[in-house]
Amino acid sequence: MLTGKQHFEEANAMKQRLEQEGIKVENDQVVNFEKLFWDPGKELM
C-alpha cells in the first residue's frame, strides 16, 4: 500500500514518482512488491 502518500504535496505524487521510476502501481499497491522490495537487514548480511 502507498501508506506514505499523505506526506507528499499532492494525492497522486507518490504514485507518479514511482511510475517515473518504472514501478507499476494499481489500486494504491505496488505491483510485484515482493520482487521489488529491498530488505537491508537481509541484503546487507
Residue, then its C-alpha position, 0 to 999 in steps of 0.5 A: m500500500l502507498t501508506g506514505k502518500q499523505h506526506f507528499e504535496e499532492a494525492n497522486a505524487m507518490k504514485q507518479r514518482l514511482e511510475q517515473e521510476g518504472i514501478k507499476v502501481e494499481n489500486d494504491q499497491v505496488v505491483n510485484f512488491e515482493k520482487l521489488f522490495w529491498d530488505p537491508g537487514k537481509e541484503l546487507m548480511 
